[in-house]
C-alpha cells in the first residue's frame, strides 16, 4: 500500500485589493510507501517541545505558526526519507474568470490535473494500490463527497486504476502535518521568493509545474 498526502497553501480568493489575498495558490502531493516513518517526524518534533509548547499546539503542527528551526528540522528529517514530492502552482491573475467563480470546481480541477500527471508521466510507482489522503478544507459534506467521487472516477476513467480518496484532519493523520510544512515551503518560494525552506527538500521534488502559465 502506498499513500499520497495532499495539502494546499495560499487561498482561492481573487479580490487582489484585499491585503491578505495571495497572488499564488499551491497544491502539493507527498508520496510515501512507509507512512510510519513520516509520522515519526511529527512525534519526534513534539518530543522536543516543552510542556507548554505541547499544550499550545493542541497536537498539530501548523507551518505558518512554527519557529523557523522547527520547520527546518521537519524538512531536513523528511529529506532523509524515501518520499517523492510533486507540486502544481497557480498564478491566480491568469486563472479563467469562469473558474474564479467556482472555487470548489477549480480546486477539484487542479488536483485532478496533478493526479493525471502522476499517472501519465509515471512520476511515482503506481502499480500497487494507492490511497490519497487530503487535508480537510471544507466542512460541507456534499463538497467533500463530490471531491472524493470526482477524483476516483477521473483516475478510473482515464487510467483504469482504482484509487481510494479520503479526507481527514491533521489531528487524525499526522502525515498531513508534514505535507503542510512542505506545501508552505513551496508557497513561500512562489509568493515571497524565499527558497531557503524548499531547498532543504529539493532532492525530493520530482516536479513543480505552473498551471495557466
MARMARZA-23802 format. One record per residue: residue number from 1; residue in one letter; x, y, z of N, C-alpha, C in turn. Coordinates in Angstrom, 3 decimals, always signed. Layout:
BEGIN
NUM|A|X|Y|Z|X|Y|Z|X|Y|Z
...
//
This chain:
BEGIN
1|X|+0.839|-1.202|+0.000|+0.000|+0.000|+0.000|+0.874|+1.252|+0.000
2|X|+0.543|+2.181|-0.872|+1.253|+3.453|-0.937|+0.260|+4.580|-0.666
3|X|+0.803|+5.712|-0.256|-0.054|+6.836|+0.115|+0.391|+8.119|-0.582
4|X|-0.595|+8.933|-0.934|-0.334|+10.308|-1.365|-1.034|+11.213|-0.370
5|X|-0.287|+12.113|+0.235|-0.867|+13.079|+1.165|-0.915|+14.438|+0.476
6|X|-2.067|+15.077|+0.570|-2.328|+16.297|-0.177|-2.631|+17.479|+0.748
7|X|-2.038|+18.606|+0.417|-2.384|+19.843|+1.118|-2.193|+21.014|+0.162
8|X|-2.708|+22.169|+0.565|-2.558|+23.348|-0.271|-2.140|+24.535|+0.580
9|X|-1.605|+25.547|-0.095|-1.186|+26.760|+0.603|-1.542|+27.967|-0.258
10|X|-1.885|+29.045|+0.388|-2.413|+30.196|-0.314|-3.928|+30.156|-0.205
11|X|-4.604|+30.977|-0.943|-6.071|+30.992|-0.896|-6.620|+31.077|-2.316
12|X|-7.922|+30.854|-2.435|-8.566|+30.925|-3.747|-9.452|+32.174|-3.866
13|X|-9.052|+33.210|-3.144|-9.721|+34.494|-3.292|-9.129|+35.235|-4.481
14|X|-9.942|+36.033|-5.159|-9.463|+36.736|-6.352|-9.638|+38.250|-6.261
15|X|-9.952|+38.734|-5.082|-10.020|+40.177|-4.870|-8.635|+40.635|-4.400
16|X|-7.815|+41.025|-5.348|-6.429|+41.348|-5.024|-6.266|+42.688|-4.320
17|X|-7.368|+43.394|-4.131|-7.320|+44.642|-3.375|-7.245|+44.360|-1.873
18|X|-7.661|+43.156|-1.496|-7.572|+42.768|-0.083|-6.125|+42.402|+0.245
19|X|-5.642|+42.899|+1.366|-4.234|+42.707|+1.738|-3.841|+41.242|+1.893
20|X|-4.746|+40.420|+2.412|-4.397|+39.035|+2.713|-4.626|+38.079|+1.541
21|X|-5.106|+38.578|+0.428|-5.310|+37.719|-0.741|-3.960|+37.386|-1.366
22|X|-3.676|+36.100|-1.504|-2.384|+35.686|-2.063|-2.385|+35.790|-3.583
23|X|-1.210|+35.949|-4.140|-1.066|+36.001|-5.599|-0.956|+34.608|-6.205
24|X|-0.585|+33.649|-5.364|-0.388|+32.279|-5.831|-1.197|+31.292|-4.990
25|X|-1.423|+30.143|-5.572|-2.072|+29.036|-4.874|-1.286|+27.783|-5.220
26|X|-0.910|+27.022|-4.200|-0.047|+25.847|-4.396|-0.717|+24.596|-3.848
27|X|-0.670|+23.531|-4.618|-1.100|+22.211|-4.153|+0.097|+21.285|-4.233
28|X|+0.324|+20.500|-3.194|+1.462|+19.586|-3.166|+1.021|+18.178|-2.783
29|X|+1.647|+17.190|-3.415|+1.459|+15.778|-3.092|+2.744|+15.254|-2.455
30|X|+2.592|+14.539|-1.372|+3.715|+13.840|-0.750|+3.460|+12.351|-0.898
31|X|+4.282|+11.666|-1.683|+4.116|+10.238|-1.949|+5.022|+9.425|-1.030
32|X|+4.446|+8.484|-0.292|+5.227|+7.651|+0.622|+4.713|+6.217|+0.584
33|X|+5.603|+5.276|+0.816|+5.202|+3.878|+0.959|+5.090|+3.507|+2.431
34|X|+5.998|+4.058|+3.216|+6.011|+3.768|+4.653|+5.591|+5.013|+5.413
35|X|+4.311|+5.144|+5.682|+3.850|+6.376|+6.321|+4.266|+6.458|+7.788
36|X|+4.611|+5.330|+8.394|+5.041|+5.346|+9.795|+6.313|+6.170|+9.977
37|X|+7.191|+6.109|+8.984|+8.444|+6.870|+9.081|+8.177|+8.369|+9.046
38|X|+7.098|+8.769|+8.380|+6.730|+10.186|+8.313|+6.039|+10.604|+9.602
39|X|+5.204|+9.731|+10.125|+4.531|+10.012|+11.397|+5.547|+10.228|+12.516
40|X|+6.652|+9.504|+12.432|+7.686|+9.620|+13.464|+8.329|+11.007|+13.479
41|X|+8.338|+11.667|+12.330|+8.891|+13.020|+12.269|+8.103|+13.952|+13.182
42|X|+6.784|+13.830|+13.144|+5.925|+14.670|+13.980|+6.070|+14.280|+15.454
43|X|+6.110|+13.001|+15.727|+6.271|+12.537|+17.108|+7.589|+13.039|+17.696
44|X|+8.640|+12.981|+16.904|+9.946|+13.445|+17.359|+9.929|+14.957|+17.593
45|X|+9.236|+15.680|+16.715|+9.143|+17.135|+16.863|+8.477|+17.500|+18.176
46|X|+7.375|+16.824|+18.484|+6.664|+17.105|+19.737|+7.478|+16.697|+20.959
47|X|+8.304|+15.680|+20.821|+9.116|+15.223|+21.954|+10.151|+16.260|+22.368
48|X|+10.464|+17.185|+21.459|+11.447|+18.237|+21.746|+10.796|+19.503|+22.325
49|X|+9.471|+19.548|+22.298|+8.762|+20.715|+22.817|+8.677|+20.675|+24.336
50|X|+8.558|+21.851|+24.939|+8.278|+21.935|+26.372|+6.810|+21.573|+26.583
51|X|+6.413|+21.345|+27.835|+5.022|+21.002|+28.138|+4.080|+22.114|+27.690
52|X|+4.511|+23.358|+27.861|+3.683|+24.491|+27.457|+3.524|+24.525|+25.937
53|X|+4.613|+24.258|+25.214|+4.556|+24.256|+23.747|+3.632|+23.154|+23.246
54|X|+3.703|+21.991|+23.884|+2.826|+20.875|+23.511|+1.365|+21.265|+23.709
55|X|+1.086|+21.893|+24.851|-0.278|+22.323|+25.167|-0.783|+23.350|+24.157
56|X|+0.064|+24.312|+23.808|-0.333|+25.376|+22.884|-0.559|+24.879|+21.453
57|X|+0.073|+23.770|+21.110|-0.066|+23.242|+19.756|-1.358|+22.445|+19.562
58|X|-1.906|+21.931|+20.638|-3.129|+21.141|+20.505|-2.944|+19.897|+19.662
59|X|-1.738|+19.379|+19.638|-1.462|+18.132|+18.909|-1.207|+18.295|+17.423
60|X|-1.121|+19.532|+16.943|-0.973|+19.755|+15.496|+0.131|+20.779|+15.192
61|X|+0.953|+20.440|+14.205|+1.956|+21.362|+13.687|+1.317|+22.175|+12.572
62|X|+1.378|+23.496|+12.672|+0.907|+24.392|+11.610|+2.123|+25.169|+11.104
63|X|+2.495|+24.946|+9.870|+3.743|+25.501|+9.339|+3.874|+27.002|+9.546
64|X|+2.807|+27.763|+9.237|+2.932|+29.223|+9.278|+3.070|+29.758|+10.699
65|X|+2.740|+28.935|+11.704|+2.848|+29.369|+13.099|+4.163|+28.948|+13.746
66|X|+4.878|+28.046|+13.113|+6.049|+27.453|+13.757|+7.290|+28.344|+13.699
67|X|+8.212|+28.041|+14.586|+9.513|+28.716|+14.566|+10.304|+28.212|+13.356
68|X|+11.167|+29.044|+12.789|+11.980|+28.613|+11.651|+12.752|+27.317|+11.931
69|X|+13.281|+27.173|+13.151|+14.052|+25.971|+13.475|+13.181|+24.717|+13.434
70|X|+11.923|+24.826|+13.837|+11.018|+23.673|+13.794|+10.732|+23.266|+12.357
71|X|+10.441|+24.238|+11.507|+10.200|+23.946|+10.091|+11.434|+23.290|+9.463
72|X|+12.594|+23.849|+9.755|+13.838|+23.346|+9.173|+14.122|+21.910|+9.593
73|X|+13.876|+21.599|+10.859|+14.119|+20.240|+11.346|+13.185|+19.232|+10.692
74|X|+11.923|+19.629|+10.518|+10.953|+18.733|+9.877|+11.357|+18.466|+8.427
75|X|+11.719|+19.505|+7.707|+12.096|+19.354|+6.303|+13.404|+18.582|+6.144
76|X|+14.355|+18.831|+7.030|+15.624|+18.109|+6.990|+15.400|+16.616|+7.258
77|X|+14.536|+16.315|+8.215|+14.207|+14.923|+8.512|+13.498|+14.259|+7.335
78|X|+12.587|+14.988|+6.699|+11.856|+14.454|+5.550|+12.797|+14.156|+4.397
79|X|+13.803|+14.986|+4.233|+14.754|+14.808|+3.138|+15.542|+13.505|+3.255
80|X|+15.538|+12.921|+4.450|+16.254|+11.661|+4.684|+15.368|+10.443|+4.429
81|X|+14.088|+10.679|+4.145|+13.147|+9.582|+3.969|+12.950|+9.246|+2.488
82|X|+12.389|+8.069|+2.241|+12.100|+7.619|+0.881|+10.737|+8.175|+0.471
83|X|+10.732|+9.395|-0.040|+9.495|+10.091|-0.404|+9.675|+10.774|-1.760
84|X|+8.559|+11.188|-2.332|+8.582|+11.993|-3.552|+7.573|+13.110|-3.401
85|X|+7.934|+14.280|-3.903|+7.063|+15.459|-3.800|+6.757|+15.979|-5.203
86|X|+5.479|+16.215|-5.448|+5.033|+16.757|-6.727|+4.113|+17.927|-6.438
87|X|+4.292|+19.003|-7.180|+3.502|+20.207|-6.878|+3.043|+20.906|-8.147
88|X|+1.926|+21.593|-8.019|+1.435|+22.436|-9.092|+1.060|+23.784|-8.471
89|X|+1.339|+24.864|-9.180|+1.043|+26.169|-8.609|+0.333|+27.063|-9.626
90|X|-0.505|+27.926|-9.093|-1.268|+28.850|-9.926|-0.799|+30.279|-9.704
91|X|-0.591|+30.991|-10.780|-0.537|+32.443|-10.717|-1.995|+32.863|-10.873
92|X|-2.629|+33.245|-9.779|-4.078|+33.424|-9.767|-4.578|+34.509|-10.730
93|X|-3.737|+35.436|-11.091|-4.153|+36.502|-12.011|-4.434|+35.957|-13.409
94|X|-3.975|+34.720|-13.679|-4.151|+34.128|-15.002|-5.241|+33.064|-15.047
95|X|-5.920|+32.859|-13.922|-6.991|+31.858|-13.874|-8.221|+32.388|-14.602
96|X|-8.838|+31.521|-15.399|-10.031|+31.910|-16.157|-11.122|+32.426|-15.221
97|X|-11.824|+33.452|-15.651|-12.878|+34.065|-14.837|-13.934|+33.045|-14.419
98|X|-14.296|+32.146|-15.316|-15.323|+31.143|-15.012|-14.909|+30.285|-13.827
99|X|-13.641|+29.906|-13.775|-13.145|+29.078|-12.670|-13.014|+29.894|-11.382
100|X|-12.772|+31.182|-11.507|-12.672|+32.033|-10.319|-13.990|+32.039|-9.545
101|X|-15.079|+31.910|-10.272|-16.400|+31.970|-9.652|-16.844|+30.642|-9.049
102|X|-16.121|+29.560|-9.359|-16.466|+28.231|-8.852|-15.241|+27.646|-8.152
103|X|-14.989|+28.108|-6.940|-13.745|+27.762|-6.255|-13.584|+26.262|-6.003
104|X|-14.654|+25.571|-5.612|-14.525|+24.143|-5.352|-14.296|+23.368|-6.650
105|X|-14.855|+23.870|-7.756|-14.618|+23.249|-9.067|-13.155|+23.445|-9.466
106|X|-12.642|+24.641|-9.239|-11.235|+24.932|-9.538|-10.310|+24.031|-8.733
107|X|-10.608|+23.877|-7.444|-9.772|+23.040|-6.579|-9.763|+21.593|-7.078
108|X|-10.933|+21.060|-7.385|-11.038|+19.693|-7.897|-10.281|+19.546|-9.213
109|X|-10.416|+20.542|-10.068|-9.779|+20.551|-11.386|-8.255|+20.516|-11.259
110|X|-7.715|+21.368|-10.419|-6.264|+21.438|-10.237|-5.727|+20.136|-9.643
111|X|-6.428|+19.611|-8.647|-5.992|+18.366|-8.020|-5.999|+17.224|-9.022
112|X|-7.013|+17.164|-9.866|-7.099|+16.102|-10.859|-5.983|+16.203|-11.894
113|X|-5.621|+17.426|-12.286|-4.520|+17.607|-13.228|-3.221|+17.062|-12.639
114|X|-3.012|+17.322|-11.358|-1.810|+16.832|-10.698|-1.803|+15.308|-10.639
115|X|-2.940|+14.722|-10.324|-3.056|+13.263|-10.322|-2.811|+12.693|-11.708
116|X|-3.361|+13.341|-12.716|-3.216|+12.872|-14.087|-1.754|+12.877|-14.513
117|X|-1.024|+13.895|-14.096|+0.403|+13.970|-14.437|+1.173|+12.819|-13.788
118|X|+0.784|+12.475|-12.574|+1.451|+11.380|-11.868|+1.350|+10.086|-12.664
119|X|+0.148|+9.791|-13.131|-0.082|+8.539|-13.844|+0.418|+8.586|-15.284
120|X|+0.194|+9.698|-15.976|+0.603|+9.806|-17.376|+2.119|+9.791|-17.531
121|X|+2.799|+10.535|-16.674|+4.258|+10.639|-16.763|+4.987|+9.595|-15.915
122|X|+4.203|+8.774|-15.217|+4.786|+7.730|-14.359|+5.830|+8.327|-13.409
123|X|+5.441|+9.408|-12.759|+6.360|+10.117|-11.875|+6.653|+9.358|-10.594
124|X|+5.708|+8.523|-10.184|+5.901|+7.701|-8.991|+5.394|+6.297|-9.269
125|X|+5.881|+5.282|-8.541|+5.384|+3.915|-8.750|+3.889|+3.839|-8.456
126|X|+3.117|+3.346|-9.414|+1.660|+3.324|-9.239|+1.056|+1.951|-9.536
127|X|+1.871|+0.903|-9.475|+1.362|-0.443|-9.761|+0.615|-1.031|-8.570
128|X|+0.907|-0.536|-7.386|+0.231|-1.031|-6.195|-0.911|-0.105|-5.819
129|X|-1.833|-0.584|-4.960|-2.969|+0.250|-4.543|-2.491|+1.546|-3.881
130|X|-3.161|+2.642|-4.205|-2.789|+3.941|-3.646|-3.989|+4.563|-2.935
131|X|-3.716|+5.116|-1.773|-4.729|+5.870|-1.047|-4.309|+7.328|-1.020
132|X|-5.172|+8.193|-1.507|-4.932|+9.633|-1.456|-5.643|+10.188|-0.230
133|X|-4.879|+10.833|+0.654|-5.451|+11.429|+1.854|-5.305|+12.944|+1.752
134|X|-6.434|+13.632|+1.686|-6.428|+15.083|+1.567|-6.754|+15.718|+2.908
135|X|-6.109|+16.832|+3.190|-6.409|+17.572|+4.405|-7.757|+18.266|+4.236
136|X|-8.619|+18.107|+5.215|-9.968|+18.654|+5.089|-9.950|+20.170|+5.009
137|X|-10.544|+20.707|+3.962|-10.629|+22.158|+3.778|-12.075|+22.620|+3.753
138|X|-13.003|+21.681|+3.619|-14.425|+22.006|+3.573|-15.155|+21.337|+4.735
139|X|-16.123|+22.019|+5.303|-16.976|+21.399|+6.313|-18.263|+20.886|+5.674
140|X|-18.478|+21.285|+4.428|-19.668|+20.867|+3.700|-19.515|+19.408|+3.258
141|X|-20.373|+18.536|+3.773|-20.286|+17.106|+3.485|-20.442|+16.822|+1.994
142|X|-21.369|+17.534|+1.335|-21.602|+17.331|-0.088|-20.354|+17.631|-0.912
143|X|-19.675|+18.757|-0.607|-18.476|+19.133|-1.355|-17.356|+18.130|-1.136
144|X|-17.242|+17.607|+0.078|-16.224|+16.602|+0.359|-16.499|+15.311|-0.409
145|X|-17.743|+14.895|-0.423|-18.112|+13.687|-1.155|-17.906|+13.882|-2.654
146|X|-18.217|+15.075|-3.125|-18.025|+15.398|-4.531|-16.549|+15.327|-4.917
147|X|-15.691|+15.852|-4.052|-14.245|+15.830|-4.279|-13.733|+14.396|-4.386
148|X|-14.087|+13.561|-3.420|-13.627|+12.169|-3.400|-14.144|+11.399|-4.609
149|X|-15.421|+11.560|-4.907|-16.012|+10.848|-6.029|-15.441|+11.286|-7.363
150|X|-15.245|+12.576|-7.523|-14.710|+13.134|-8.771|-13.313|+12.584|-9.069
151|X|-12.416|+12.613|-8.090|-11.051|+12.147|-8.311|-11.004|+10.651|-8.591
152|X|-11.775|+9.872|-7.831|-11.809|+8.417|-8.036|-12.294|+8.075|-9.441
153|X|-13.333|+8.757|-9.891|-13.898|+8.500|-11.218|-12.942|+8.919|-12.328
154|X|-12.256|+10.041|-12.141|-11.324|+10.514|-13.150|-10.152|+9.553|-13.341
155|X|-9.582|+9.085|-12.232|-8.449|+8.157|-12.313|-8.895|+6.826|-12.916
156|X|-10.048|+6.338|-12.501|-10.573|+5.075|-13.031|-10.873|+5.200|-14.522
157|X|-11.472|+6.321|-14.920|-11.837|+6.507|-16.324|-10.654|+6.743|-17.238
158|X|-9.686|+7.519|-16.769|-8.550|+7.887|-17.612|-7.406|+6.885|-17.588
159|X|-7.250|+6.188|-16.466|-6.072|+5.320|-16.321|-6.408|+3.883|-15.937
160|X|-7.702|+3.594|-15.821|-8.157|+2.230|-15.498|-7.529|+1.723|-14.203
161|X|-7.361|+2.615|-13.260|-6.755|+2.280|-11.971|-7.683|+2.731|-10.859
162|X|-7.760|+1.917|-9.830|-8.600|+2.275|-8.686|-7.765|+2.993|-7.635
163|X|-8.268|+4.108|-7.172|-7.587|+4.858|-6.113|-8.605|+5.193|-5.027
164|X|-8.185|+5.045|-3.788|-9.052|+5.398|-2.669|-8.770|+6.839|-2.275
165|X|-9.808|+7.624|-2.110|-9.647|+9.034|-1.745|-10.328|+9.274|-0.406
166|X|-9.564|+9.768|+0.560|-10.067|+10.032|+1.900|-9.818|+11.485|+2.272
167|X|-10.669|+12.016|+3.128|-10.459|+13.356|+3.674|-10.348|+13.232|+5.185
168|X|-9.237|+13.728|+5.720|-9.007|+13.640|+7.165|-8.463|+14.958|+7.684
169|X|-8.505|+15.116|+8.989|-7.920|+16.302|+9.618|-6.465|+15.998|+9.978
170|X|-5.650|+17.025|+10.160|-4.258|+16.803|+10.587|-4.166|+16.106|+11.943
171|X|-5.194|+16.253|+12.765|-5.213|+15.537|+14.047|-5.364|+14.035|+13.817
172|X|-6.167|+13.678|+12.834|-6.421|+12.269|+12.539|-5.255|+11.619|+11.802
173|X|-4.576|+12.384|+10.952|-3.495|+11.839|+10.125|-2.265|+12.733|+10.235
174|X|-1.282|+12.261|+11.002|-0.090|+13.068|+11.284|+0.704|+13.427|+10.026
175|X|+0.659|+12.564|+9.014|+1.423|+12.845|+7.795|+0.950|+14.122|+7.109
176|X|-0.298|+14.485|+7.334|-0.814|+15.733|+6.760|-0.105|+16.945|+7.350
177|X|+0.400|+16.811|+8.567|+1.129|+17.911|+9.191|+2.475|+18.120|+8.504
178|X|+3.050|+17.030|+8.027|+4.327|+17.125|+7.314|+4.130|+17.748|+5.934
179|X|+3.097|+17.292|+5.205|+2.859|+17.860|+3.878|+2.425|+19.321|+3.984
180|X|+1.864|+19.715|+5.116|+1.541|+21.120|+5.352|+2.815|+21.963|+5.346
181|X|+3.855|+21.462|+5.975|+5.136|+22.178|+6.011|+5.755|+22.208|+4.616
182|X|+5.628|+21.095|+3.901|+6.143|+21.020|+2.527|+5.454|+22.057|+1.644
183|X|+4.133|+22.073|+1.696|+3.362|+22.973|+0.844|+3.616|+24.435|+1.207
184|X|+3.710|+24.714|+2.493|+4.022|+26.070|+2.949|+5.372|+26.511|+2.382
185|X|+6.332|+25.616|+2.356|+7.673|+25.933|+1.850|+7.647|+26.265|+0.360
186|X|+6.864|+25.489|-0.398|+6.758|+25.727|-1.839|+5.989|+27.022|-2.121
187|X|+4.992|+27.297|-1.288|+4.243|+28.544|-1.421|+5.151|+29.732|-1.101
188|X|+5.938|+29.596|-0.079|+6.873|+30.649|+0.328|+7.817|+30.997|-0.829
189|X|+8.213|+29.976|-1.545|+9.108|+30.170|-2.697|+8.417|+30.994|-3.778
190|X|+7.168|+30.666|-4.076|+6.437|+31.348|-5.152|+5.976|+32.743|-4.750
191|X|+5.427|+32.846|-3.557|+4.797|+34.096|-3.127|+5.814|+35.141|-2.673
192|X|+6.898|+34.690|-2.046|+7.851|+35.627|-1.435|+9.280|+35.493|-1.970
193|X|+9.491|+34.566|-2.897|+10.831|+34.394|-3.457|+11.836|+33.834|-2.475
194|X|+11.357|+33.182|-1.420|+12.222|+32.617|-0.380|+12.371|+31.114|-0.615
195|X|+13.528|+30.688|-1.088|+13.771|+29.279|-1.386|+14.517|+28.555|-0.271
196|X|+14.744|+29.223|+0.839|+15.562|+28.640|+1.910|+14.944|+27.362|+2.484
197|X|+13.612|+27.295|+2.514|+12.956|+26.104|+3.048|+12.817|+25.017|+1.983
198|X|+12.350|+25.396|+0.800|+12.157|+24.394|-0.259|+13.476|+23.755|-0.682
199|X|+14.580|+24.486|-0.538|+15.888|+23.923|-0.892|+16.272|+22.749|+0.011
200|X|+15.696|+22.699|+1.202|+16.002|+21.608|+2.139|+15.430|+20.274|+1.662
201|X|+14.434|+20.332|+0.764|+13.820|+19.103|+0.241|+13.921|+19.051|-1.283
202|X|+14.834|+19.821|-1.833|+14.970|+19.950|-3.287|+15.181|+18.605|-3.971
203|X|+15.933|+17.728|-3.340|+16.237|+16.426|-3.946|+15.020|+15.508|-4.009
204|X|+13.983|+15.832|-3.265|+12.774|+15.002|-3.224|+11.671|+15.525|-4.150
205|X|+11.868|+16.706|-4.712|+10.850|+17.307|-5.577|+11.021|+16.782|-7.005
206|X|+10.075|+15.961|-7.442|+10.131|+15.363|-8.771|+9.667|+16.358|-9.831
207|X|+8.610|+17.074|-9.513|+8.093|+18.045|-10.468|+7.401|+19.183|-9.729
208|X|+7.602|+20.376|-10.252|+6.968|+21.583|-9.695|+6.559|+22.431|-10.884
209|X|+5.272|+22.368|-11.255|+4.841|+22.938|-12.525|+3.768|+24.010|-12.355
210|X|+3.755|+24.980|-13.284|+2.700|+26.001|-13.235|+1.450|+25.525|-13.981
211|X|+0.322|+26.073|-13.602|-0.920|+25.884|-14.347|-1.361|+27.284|-14.777
212|X|-1.834|+27.411|-15.991|-2.154|+28.724|-16.557|-0.895|+29.615|-16.557
213|X|+0.207|+29.148|-17.181|+1.448|+29.945|-17.166|+1.314|+31.250|-17.929
//
